[in-house]
Every structure is written in structure tokens, then in C-alpha cells.
Amino acid sequence: MRGNYDNSAPFYDRLSRLVFGKALVNAQKHFIPKIPANSSVLIIGGGTGWILEEITKVHPAGLNMTYVEVSARMTALSKKRKIGLNNVTFINLPIQQVYTDQHNVIITPFLFDNFTEANLSPLFAHIQALLKPGGLWLNTDFQLTGKWWQHVLLKSMLLFFKVLCGVESWRLPDAGKQFRLHGYITESEKTFYGDFVVTRLYRKS
């Protein structure tokens, strides 16, 4: 992964809220109540770490979370979050270089849109090997549903982050195809922001 969000860390959350309001936050929060108590949770690309506090509101104790973030500045901000009595291990590396025990839950918030179609398959295979059979995968990302403004907004975002952060992708890769190829079951989904944002709850077969 070439993209690194160090340059955007100081203003990333404010920019997100300026453009999308609470849509991105609400999408990522939507399935947090589905996380089982006392789970082992792997969060990949969690940004500034606000999601840790949202998880802690539901589970103030008992979780063992591994927080993987390639940006050192994002990781530093994440370490300041309130995590209650949960345990969090922070790893400041690309996920491709991370090897852990398998987890009960994986969370990937807006991760796959950073990758090209060619790079998505080996990335997905690496991540899904870190999830226990029967485990849950909470994935949130952008999608195109045919509305003209979605294409304009997506291209604008990708150009902005390509220049600022070195993101490699020019278009959305087909992450849904990877979930289908690996036999994941879609248990539930919900869309936000005019269907431009979708969050899905998958279960590993």
C-alpha cells in the first residue's frame, strides 16, 4: 500500500464532516452493536481512532483489539482515545506486513478504495486469513449506484488523496466480488448519503 494519510491527519475528521456530515461516522458505527462481548477485534485503517471510543461505548470492557494503521500521525492520535477497560495493541504498519492470531471480528472502514483492482485480491486473501471461521467482518466503503454526482465526488476525492497522500487507486475496486469468491455471507447492509456509502455485515463461512 503506497497511500499514507500522515499529511491529512490533522484535518481528516473535520474534512470528512464538512463534506459528508455524520454519514461516514454513522455508517461505521452502524454494526458496532453486533460485535460479541469479549471478542478479539482487528481494525484496519481506523484513521484517527474515534471508532475506538464508539466501540467502547458498547463494550466498556472485555475486548482485545488490534489497531493497524499505516499512518504514524493517525496512530498517535488513536492512542489518545478513551478505551475503557478494553485492551488495544497499536501496530503502525501496512496490513500486508501484519501477521496475528485469528480474530472474531474484522473492521475495515474505507480501506479497499485505497487499492487498485490488481492489488485487491492478494490483500483480501491476506486479511481474510486473519478472521476465524464464523467470524464477523464489518466493511464500510463507497459505492457507485448510477447517480452522476457520485462519480464526480469520487473522482474528486481520489484525486485529492492521490496528490496529498499518494493513494494509488483511480477507481473503486470490486470488494464485493472478493467477499463472494471467499464464501462470505452478507448478513445485513445499510446505505447512507444517497446510497454512496454502504456498510455491510459479513460472516465467514
C-alpha positions in Angstrom: 0.0 0.0 0.0 1.6 3.3 -1.1 -1.1 5.6 0.3 -0.2 7.2 3.7 -2.6 9.6 5.4 0.1 11.4 7.5 -0.4 14.6 5.6 -4.2 14.7 6.2 -4.2 13.5 9.9 -4.6 17.0 11.4 -7.8 17.8 9.5 -9.1 14.5 8.2 -12.1 14.2 10.5 -13.1 17.8 10.0 -12.9 17.5 6.2 -15.0 14.3 6.4 -17.7 16.0 8.4 -17.6 19.1 6.1 -18.3 17.0 3.0 -20.4 14.2 4.4 -21.8 15.4 7.7 -22.3 12.5 10.0 -22.8 9.9 7.2 -19.4 8.3 7.3 -19.4 8.1 11.1 -22.9 6.7 11.2 -22.1 4.1 8.6 -19.0 2.9 10.5 -21.0 2.9 13.8 -24.0 1.0 12.5 -22.9 -2.6 13.1 -20.8 -2.0 16.2 -23.6 -3.4 18.4 -23.2 -6.7 16.6 -19.7 -7.2 18.0 -19.9 -10.0 20.5 -18.8 -9.4 24.1 -15.2 -10.5 25.0 -14.2 -10.6 21.3 -10.9 -10.3 19.6 -11.2 -7.4 17.1 -8.9 -6.4 14.3 -9.4 -2.8 13.0 -7.6 -2.0 9.8 -7.2 1.6 8.6 -9.0 3.2 11.5 -7.7 6.7 10.9 -7.8 9.0 13.9 -9.2 6.3 16.2 -12.6 7.8 17.0 -14.1 4.4 16.3 -12.3 3.0 19.4 -14.4 5.3 21.6 -17.6 4.3 19.8 -16.8 0.6 20.3 -16.0 1.3 24.0 -19.5 2.9 24.4 -21.0 -0.5 23.5 -18.3 -2.6 25.2 -16.6 -0.7 28.0 -14.5 -3.8 28.9 -13.6 -7.3 27.7 -12.4 -6.6 24.2 -8.9 -7.3 22.9 -8.4 -5.0 19.9 -5.6 -4.8 17.4 -5.4 -1.5 15.7 -3.5 -1.5 12.4 -2.8 1.9 10.8 -0.1 2.8 8.3 0.0 6.5 9.2 2.1 7.3 12.2 0.3 10.5 12.8 -3.1 8.8 12.7 -1.8 6.1 15.1 -0.5 8.8 17.5 -4.0 10.4 17.6 -5.6 7.0 18.1 -3.5 6.3 21.1 -5.1 9.2 22.9 -8.6 7.8 22.6 -10.6 6.5 25.6 -10.8 2.7 25.5 -12.3 2.0 29.0 -11.1 -1.4 30.3 -10.5 -2.8 26.8 -7.1 -3.8 25.6 -5.7 -2.3 22.4 -2.5 -3.2 20.6 -1.4 -0.5 18.1 0.5 -1.5 15.0 1.9 1.2 12.8 2.5 -0.9 9.6 0.7 -1.7 6.3 -1.7 -4.6 6.9 0.3 -6.6 4.3 3.1 -6.8 6.8 1.0 -7.8 9.8 0.6 -11.4 10.9 -1.5 -12.0 14.0 -3.6 -14.8 15.5 -7.1 -15.1 14.1 -9.8 -12.7 15.3 -13.5 -12.9 16.0 -14.2 -9.6 14.2 -12.5 -7.6 11.5 -13.4 -4.0 10.8 -12.3 -2.3 7.5 -13.6 1.3 7.3 -13.0 2.8 3.8 -9.9 0.6 3.3 -10.4 -1.1 -0.1 -10.9 2.2 -2.0 -7.2 2.8 -1.5 -6.2 -0.1 -3.7 -6.3 -1.0 -7.4 -8.2 -4.0 -8.6 -5.0 -5.8 -9.3 -3.8 -5.4 -5.7 -7.1 -6.1 -4.1 -7.1 -9.9 -4.4 -3.8 -10.7 -2.6 -4.7 -8.0 0.0 -8.1 -9.5 0.7 -6.6 -13.0 0.9 -4.1 -11.9 3.5 -6.8 -10.1 5.6 -9.4 -12.8 5.5 -6.9 -15.4 6.7 -6.8 -13.4 10.0 -10.5 -14.0 10.7 -11.8 -17.1 12.5 -14.3 -19.3 10.7 -17.8 -18.0 11.6 -16.3 -14.6 12.4 -17.8 -11.2 11.5 -16.4 -8.7 9.1 -17.7 -5.1 9.2 -16.9 -3.4 5.9 -17.8 0.2 5.1 -16.9 1.8 1.8 -18.1 4.0 -1.1 -20.2 2.6 -4.0 -21.5 3.8 -7.3 -25.2 3.3 -7.9 -25.5 5.2 -11.2 -26.0 8.8 -9.8 -23.9 11.3 -11.7 -22.8 13.2 -8.6 -21.3 10.0 -7.1 -18.8 9.8 -9.9 -17.9 13.4 -9.6 -17.4 13.3 -5.9 -15.5 10.0 -6.0 -13.1 11.3 -8.7 -12.6 14.5 -6.7 -11.8 12.6 -3.5 -9.4 10.1 -5.2 -7.6 13.0 -7.0 -7.3 14.9 -3.7 -5.9 12.0 -1.7 -3.7 10.8 -4.6 -1.9 14.2 -4.6 -1.8 14.7 -0.8 -1.3 11.1 0.4 -0.1 9.0 -2.6 -3.3 6.8 -2.8 -2.8 4.5 -5.8 -6.4 4.0 -7.0 -8.3 5.9 -9.6 -11.5 3.9 -9.3 -13.3 1.7 -6.8 -12.2 -1.9 -6.9 -14.8 -4.6 -6.6 -14.5 -5.6 -3.0 -17.9 -7.3 -3.1 -16.5 -9.8 -5.6 -13.8 -10.8 -3.2 -16.3 -11.5 -0.4 -18.3 -13.6 -2.7 -15.3 -15.5 -4.0 -14.2 -16.4 -0.5 -17.7 -17.6 0.5 -18.7 -14.8 2.9 -22.4 -14.5 3.8 -23.9 -11.0 3.8 -26.0 -10.9 7.0 -27.1 -7.3 6.7 -26.3 -4.0 5.0 -27.3 -0.3 5.1 -26.7 2.6 2.8 -26.0 6.3 3.7 -25.6 9.6 1.9 -27.8 8.9 -1.1 -26.5 5.3 -1.4 -23.0 6.5 -2.0 -21.8 4.9 1.3 -22.6 1.3 2.2 -21.8 -0.7 5.3 -22.2 -4.5 5.3 -22.0 -7.1 7.9 -20.4 -10.3 6.6 -19.9 -13.7 8.2 -17.1 -16.0 7.3 -18.4 -19.4 6.3 
